[in-house]
Amino acid sequence: MRYGKVGRAITKLQGKLAHYAHYIFFPSYKGRVETKSSVLKKSRFSICYENVTGFNGYITEKIFDSFFSGCVPIYYGAPDIQDFIPENCYINKAHFSNYQELYDYINFMPEKEYINYQNNIYAFLSSEQFKPFSSEYFAQCIADVIKKDLESEN
């Protein structure tokens, strides 16, 4: 769902074009996708490749969306990811020499190992280490900046 006047107008226009042209915008082989989390919740693994790789500390929502949905992320991006998120919470694509090796790893992963990943993710999300990535922390940072700006005006 798109938000704002422009977003709703684009969605409406795409719907009309799709109806008249018999075209589906951004089709999915399993049908319409309502939300990202609804798809991730049905998945064991999620591919979480950052749009930019090789930049230390560049970690986006992709890995956290997987965490919150209960699937194990296959991550590729920030080379220092382990400084922010414990290595036992995700599969690091950089540790595999090719895609076949990665495929074999996830395809033949014992259930116990998979459950360990999920338990580690839960422990991380419940820890102090996760706090800087939480929405509460983000909101507090914004509030602190606004407060500081207001105080400096007086």
C-alpha positions in Angstrom: 0.0 0.0 0.0 1.3 3.4 -1.0 0.8 6.4 1.3 0.1 10.0 0.5 -1.9 11.5 -2.4 0.7 10.7 -5.0 1.2 7.2 -3.8 -2.6 6.5 -3.8 -2.9 8.1 -7.3 -0.2 5.9 -8.7 -1.7 2.8 -7.2 -5.1 3.7 -8.6 -3.6 4.4 -12.1 -1.8 1.1 -12.1 -5.0 -0.7 -11.2 -6.9 1.0 -14.1 -4.0 0.2 -16.5 -3.8 -3.3 -15.3 -7.6 -3.8 -15.8 -7.6 -2.4 -19.4 -4.3 -3.8 -20.5 -4.7 -7.2 -18.7 -1.3 -6.6 -17.1 -0.1 -7.3 -13.5 2.4 -4.8 -12.1 5.2 -6.5 -10.1 3.7 -10.0 -10.4 4.4 -12.7 -7.8 4.4 -16.4 -8.8 2.3 -17.2 -5.7 -0.2 -14.3 -6.2 -0.5 -10.9 -4.7 1.9 -10.0 -1.8 0.1 -7.9 0.8 3.1 -7.3 3.1 6.8 -8.3 3.2 6.3 -9.8 6.6 3.5 -12.0 5.5 5.9 -13.6 2.9 8.8 -13.8 5.3 6.7 -15.5 8.0 6.2 -18.4 5.6 9.9 -18.7 4.8 12.7 -20.5 6.5 15.4 -18.3 5.0 15.5 -14.8 3.5 18.0 -13.3 1.1 19.2 -10.0 2.6 21.7 -8.5 0.2 22.4 -4.8 0.8 22.1 -2.5 -2.1 25.6 -1.4 -1.5 28.3 -3.8 -0.2 31.8 -3.1 1.2 30.8 -0.2 3.5 31.5 -0.8 7.2 28.4 -0.2 9.3 26.0 0.0 6.4 23.2 -2.3 7.7 19.6 -1.7 6.5 16.2 -3.0 7.5 16.5 -6.2 5.4 18.2 -8.3 8.1 15.8 -7.0 10.8 12.7 -7.7 8.7 13.9 -11.3 8.6 14.6 -11.4 12.3 11.1 -10.0 13.2 9.4 -12.5 10.9 11.2 -15.5 12.3 13.2 -16.6 9.3 17.0 -16.9 9.1 18.7 -14.2 7.0 21.3 -15.0 4.4 23.2 -11.7 4.6 25.6 -10.0 2.2 26.7 -6.4 2.7 28.6 -4.7 5.5 32.0 -6.5 6.0 31.9 -5.6 9.7 28.3 -6.9 10.3 29.6 -9.1 13.1 30.6 -6.0 15.1 26.9 -5.1 15.3 25.0 -8.4 15.1 26.3 -11.7 16.4 27.5 -14.1 13.7 25.3 -16.9 15.0 22.1 -15.0 14.0 22.6 -15.0 10.3 24.2 -16.9 7.4 27.0 -14.8 5.9 27.1 -15.3 2.2 30.7 -14.0 2.1 31.7 -17.2 3.9 30.8 -19.4 0.9 32.9 -19.7 -2.3 29.9 -20.1 -4.6 26.1 -20.3 -4.6 26.1 -24.1 -4.8 28.0 -24.3 -1.6 25.5 -21.9 0.1 22.5 -23.8 -1.4 23.9 -27.1 0.0 24.4 -25.6 3.4 20.8 -24.4 3.8 19.3 -27.4 2.0 21.0 -29.9 4.2 20.9 -27.9 7.4 19.8 -30.1 10.4 16.7 -28.9 12.1 18.6 -28.4 15.4 21.0 -26.0 13.7 18.1 -24.0 12.2 16.4 -23.8 15.6 19.7 -22.6 17.1 19.8 -19.8 14.6 16.2 -18.8 15.6 17.1 -19.0 19.3 20.2 -16.8 18.8 18.1 -14.3 16.9 15.6 -14.2 19.7 18.4 -13.7 22.3 19.9 -10.9 20.2 16.5 -9.1 19.8 16.1 -9.3 23.6 19.6 -8.0 24.3 21.1 -4.6 25.0 23.2 -5.1 21.8 20.0 -4.7 19.8 18.8 -1.5 21.5 20.5 0.9 19.0 18.5 -0.7 16.2 15.1 -0.5 17.9 12.4 2.0 16.9 12.3 3.2 20.5 16.0 4.1 20.3 15.5 5.9 17.0 12.5 7.8 18.3 14.5 8.9 21.4 17.3 10.1 19.2 14.9 12.2 17.1 13.3 13.6 20.3 16.7 14.4 21.8 17.7 16.4 18.6 14.4 18.3 18.6 14.7 19.0 22.3 18.3 20.3 21.8 17.2 22.5 18.9 14.3 24.0 21.0 16.6 24.6 23.9 19.2 26.3 21.7 16.6 28.7 20.4 15.9 30.0 23.9 
